[in-house]
Amino acid sequence: MAGPPRLTPQHPDPLPASSSPGGRATILDVAAAAGVSRQTVTRAMNGMSGISAATKQRVLAEAERLDYRPSRFGRGLVTGGDHQLGLVVNDLRNPYTPQLASAVFRLAAEQGWNVMLADVDLASDADRMVQALGAQTDVVIGYLGSRRERWNELLGTVPMVELDPYAEPPTAAVWIDPADAIEVLADHLVATGVRHPVVLDNSSPEHTSVRGVLMMDALQRRGYLPELVHAEHGTAECGAEETVRILARKRRLDAILAFNDVMALGVLQACRRAGVDVPGDVRVVGVDGLPLGSLVAPTLTTLAVDLDAVAREALDLALGMLSGALPRQGAAVQRTVRHSLLLRESA
């Protein structure tokens, strides 16, 4: 069945067919479907005055039906047709976050992208920040956590790439998977004679993290009876405080597996202050592979992840979705980057 004619009362000449990459709807398609001018579509999409509420609603409905994304160039937000990438992060005070952001910024620059960053943990109104980010970008990537469904609704037609989802995502995603590296670490602990490991997790007692569950399971399958300690925050201060409590219990202990490198640095500090030798008395392991770990003494053993690879996979998915070569969800837009055991002095 033929589509609507590309001719409106405001345009005496036929409007050209969509020519955007991947056949994405253009402003002309929306104008034709809504029976208005291109200028009216611009006014409706940008909340400008000069049109009636009924016309605005009709235009927005057609834009949603056609999955229309306004051109960043047409809005005058960038020059030269560069893509705008929105990056959602959790906390720039955590050294992991700027490390990830720098990888995204560097690789995005190589592709001619501009990057806008939103730290949702430090925002007074995270929902509003994400919605504003979507209004100014072509695609959003980042850590979304339990708020991903709500933010997916707020972003509307903006493609989204979730990093390290906690469960099967409704959008494109890059999984950051420590499972294989945890197995290698568990074998290493057995080989080096560890008998009484502790898992220091960043979680509540009611909700052990996925990472904590994997560590406990790998140790238990090797005959260990590991203690699981829940820490409220994934900070160095929290890691140190919990380590002080662990050492005060006078229980047998010869290894601490921390949720991340930052907490592990706190563990090292607490051990040093308590006169506990690392790795002689207690082995210490973190997760993430931050460069910070090579600057302390002893240097930190860690489950390292290549953040350049994470950024590369996310940007590749973003480009594929924007061009129309990839769908917005499903197995075709699922990628995985795995950790690897990086042995240093602390273990």
Secondary structure as UniProt FT lines:
FT   TURN            9..10
FT   HELIX           21..23
FT   HELIX           27..34
FT   HELIX           38..45
FT   TURN            46..47
FT   HELIX           53..65
FT   TURN            66..67
FT   TURN            72..76
FT   TURN            80..81
FT   STRAND          84..89
FT   TURN            92..93
FT   HELIX           96..110
FT   TURN            111..112
FT   STRAND          114..119
FT   HELIX           126..135
FT   STRAND          139..142
FT   HELIX           145..147
FT   HELIX           148..155
FT   TURN            156..157
FT   STRAND          160..163
FT   STRAND          172..177
FT   HELIX           179..191
FT   TURN            192..193
FT   STRAND          197..202
FT   TURN            205..206
FT   HELIX           210..220
FT   TURN            221..223
FT   STRAND          227..231
FT   HELIX           236..248
FT   TURN            249..250
FT   STRAND          255..258
FT   HELIX           261..273
FT   TURN            274..275
FT   TURN            278..281
FT   STRAND          283..288
FT   HELIX           291..294
FT   STRAND          301..304
FT   HELIX           307..323
FT   HELIX           331..333
FT   STRAND          334..338
FT   STRAND          340..342
FT   TURN            345..346
//
